[in-house]
Amino acid sequence: MGVFDSLHEVSENAIAHGNAYVKVSKAYYKLKTFKILAKSASTGLKAVVIGGLFLLGFIFLIVSGTLWLAVTFDNYPLAFLITAFTLFLLGVIGYLLRGAMDRAVIKTISKDFFEEEHN
């Protein structure tokens, strides 16, 4: 019976170590998930606030630039057409560069996401 008792003790010890590992791993992944969610929420909030202020400033800049063009050319429709064409052209350039923007975002996010594995 000594072999069976020893085997029983070793298996109980392995089960205890396995359960401790699962418990620690669960806590680690819970903390890692919280870190990622907190960073994402913080980044999202900053993007909304800063992006909203930039958008508001950009709108005022466009309107003032259009009004300046209208006074300069003494023609409001021409000024609005020039502004619309310029914005359309910027939109087309942004559309053509969308792949480069995707690669830049993925590169930045992957660096933050996978740096944890190397530490």
C-alpha positions in Angstrom: 0.0 0.0 0.0 3.0 2.3 0.4 3.2 2.8 -3.4 -0.5 3.7 -3.7 -0.3 6.1 -0.7 2.7 7.8 -2.3 1.0 8.0 -5.7 -2.1 9.4 -4.0 0.0 12.0 -2.2 1.9 13.0 -5.4 -1.3 13.3 -7.4 -3.0 15.4 -4.7 0.1 17.6 -4.6 0.0 18.0 -8.5 -3.8 18.9 -8.3 -3.1 21.5 -5.6 -0.3 23.0 -7.7 -2.5 22.9 -10.8 -5.4 24.7 -9.0 -3.0 27.3 -7.7 -1.7 27.9 -11.2 -5.2 28.3 -12.6 -6.1 30.7 -9.8 -3.0 32.9 -10.4 -3.5 32.8 -14.2 -7.1 33.8 -13.8 -6.1 36.8 -11.6 -3.3 37.7 -14.1 -5.7 37.7 -17.1 -8.3 39.6 -15.1 -5.8 42.3 -14.3 -4.5 42.4 -17.9 -8.0 42.7 -19.2 -8.6 45.6 -16.8 -5.4 47.3 -18.0 -6.4 47.0 -21.7 -9.9 48.2 -21.0 -8.8 51.1 -18.9 -6.2 52.1 -21.5 -8.8 51.8 -24.3 -11.4 53.9 -22.4 -8.8 56.5 -21.6 -7.6 56.7 -25.1 -11.1 56.9 -26.4 -12.1 59.7 -24.1 -9.0 61.7 -25.0 -9.7 61.1 -28.7 -13.3 62.4 -28.3 -12.4 65.5 -26.3 -9.3 66.5 -28.3 -10.8 65.4 -31.6 -14.0 67.4 -30.9 -12.0 70.5 -30.1 -9.9 70.1 -33.2 -13.0 69.5 -35.3 -14.6 72.7 -33.9 -11.5 74.7 -34.6 -11.3 73.2 -38.1 -14.9 74.2 -38.8 -14.2 77.8 -37.7 -11.1 77.8 -39.8 -13.0 76.6 -42.9 -15.8 79.1 -42.4 -13.4 82.0 -41.9 -11.2 80.9 -44.8 -14.3 80.7 -47.0 -15.5 84.1 -46.0 -12.1 85.5 -46.6 -12.1 84.0 -50.1 -15.5 85.4 -50.7 -14.4 88.9 -49.8 -11.2 88.5 -51.8 -12.9 87.2 -55.0 -16.1 89.3 -54.3 -18.0 86.1 -55.1 -19.5 83.9 -52.4 -20.5 80.9 -54.6 -17.0 80.7 -56.0 -15.5 80.8 -52.5 -17.7 78.0 -51.3 -17.0 75.9 -54.5 -13.2 76.3 -53.9 -13.6 75.3 -50.3 -15.8 72.3 -51.2 -13.3 71.2 -53.9 -10.4 71.5 -51.5 -12.2 69.4 -48.8 -13.2 66.9 -51.5 -9.6 66.7 -52.6 -8.4 66.2 -49.1 -11.0 63.4 -48.7 -9.7 61.6 -51.8 -6.1 61.9 -50.6 -7.2 60.4 -47.2 -9.0 57.6 -49.0 -6.0 56.8 -51.0 -3.8 56.8 -47.9 -6.1 54.6 -45.9 -3.9 51.6 -46.1 -0.9 53.5 -44.8 -3.1 54.8 -41.9 -4.2 51.2 -41.1 -0.7 50.0 -41.1 0.4 52.8 -38.8 -2.4 52.1 -36.3 -1.8 48.3 -36.3 1.9 48.8 -35.8 1.3 51.1 -32.8 -1.3 48.9 -31.2 0.7 45.7 -31.8 3.8 47.3 -30.2 1.7 48.1 -27.0 -0.1 44.8 -27.1 2.8 42.4 -27.6 5.4 44.3 -25.5 4.0 42.6 -22.4 5.0 39.1 -23.6 8.7 40.1 -23.9 8.9 41.5 -20.3 
